Amino acid sequence: MDRDGLQLSREQMRSLGYRIVDLLVDHFAETDENTGRSPSRAALEEALREDLPETGADPHAVLDQVEEDILPNTRRIDHARFFGFVPGPNNFIGTMADALASGFNIFSGTWISGAAAAQVELITIDWLRSMCGLPDDAGGLFTSGGSMANVTALAAARHAQLDDVLDDAVAYCSDQTHTSVDRAFRLLGFQPQQLRRLPSDDQFRLDVEALTEAIATDRADGRRPFCVIANAGTTNTGAVDPLPALAERAEAEDLWLHVDGAYGAPTAICERGTDRLNGLDRADSITLDPHKWLFQPFEIGGVLVRDTTHLRRAFRLEGEYLEDAMGADEEVNFSAYGIQLTRSFRALKLWMTLKVFGREHVAAAVEQGFERAEQAERLLRNQSEWRVVTPAQMGVVTFRCAPDGWDKSRIDALNRRLAPAINEEDQIFLTKTTLNGRPVLRLCPINPRTAARDIQMALDRLDELRHSVQV
Ligand SMILES: Cc1ncc(COP(=O)(O)O)c(C=O)c1O
């Protein structure tokens, strides 16, 4: 090893690299181990705290520590029985692609430094564009995730609709909208009251009548409505806002329609998703995250924009040292369309995954997520003490345990206890959310490695725990 040149010998690279590949192979092949742990800060301080190492150590010894102290002490978000939040069921091809992109350290900001990377991003974004039904000349880019995709799209909306003058501008979304949209508005310089979070309807969707009224009131009061943010799969319940009606309103009112499909829009790859997403093709911009339901390792979000000149104008770069890098127009510099100048080659993982498995098999994997949630709903409907709160939609089902004769506050307390109780066993992981002010449990079984028996096991265990937790 040449420590001064930060270089390992070929043999050392191979032996370390092969060991890491073996670890990954075991990780992907062994689906039955536990879901990982979330130890206390104190425990991890004890395991990991040290001064900055002065001389360095044997790479295998460092990897030993990764195996012992780090990997088991993180939740396996890609585990077959991880049903919480939005799971991250990545795949081996995407993982290997990330290793290549990071090993070759490909710069995906400008054509001159990453021509083929930009070409692959153009093509992969175009596949997503076509899935969503946007016109041929629409485009977009990959971002670190959905939060960044939302802020990127909304910056384009701000520029296109307001010429970046924010006074009295207002935008609309439902109270189920992901908080990354609130953060995006804050970052873009808006005050909290400039984003109107309207009460959703009884299916947790943006209420078109309420929207129409809010727009009329705002116009009458001299404010400037400029944007509607619709959900294509809310994080809470998987609800899809009424996209055709919202597109109509947006068009009639000359508003930008942004669809946050970070979680749900990837399902446009399969037939069931396309049905659910009717109207998506009328959006001005769409957030769609391959690191959610297209099975990619973090970090790959995506933003699609109907007219990419708005993105380009919102993010134009003027550094004189970048003049040479800008190149001809058709040679796309992705750094000119978003926030990052230095960008990793995120497109490679999605491109390789889609090429290796093909649309058909990725679509089948997505379909399975819908089916697992439907299976959970069916089982819950047959269990006497359990109530489905929102049916399986977009791979999410929400439910409560509601024993006969219990009052609401005791039922609330029971449901609050159940998620931590099951999670601390490290065999199943799920989260709760709040709907209409009440705690509900939530399953999001979109991992294609989740078997029917995993769903059964989760619901059986919840039913057992319901009798043993203290409330
Ligand atoms: C609907 C929706 N929008 C946006 C986001 C934010 O995405 P990210 O966590 O990739 O930044 C999420 C995350 O779960 C989401 O579910």
The ligand as a Gaussian input file, in Angstrom:
#p B3LYP/6-31G(d) Opt

LIG

0 1
 C      -44.804000      12.358000      -1.903000
 C      -43.386000      12.687000      -1.507000
 N      -42.832000      13.824000      -1.946000
 C      -41.560000      14.162000      -1.635000
 C      -40.793000      13.363000      -0.824000
 C      -39.387000      13.766000      -0.479000
 O      -38.490000      12.933000      -1.156000
 P      -36.980000      12.707000      -0.651000
 O      -37.093000      12.062000       0.695000
 O      -36.406000      11.821000      -1.697000
 O      -36.324000      14.038000      -0.584000
 C      -41.344000      12.165000      -0.325000
 C      -40.550000      11.284000       0.570000
 O      -41.015000      10.294000       1.073000
 C      -42.665000      11.814000      -0.692000
 O      -43.233000      10.662000      -0.253000

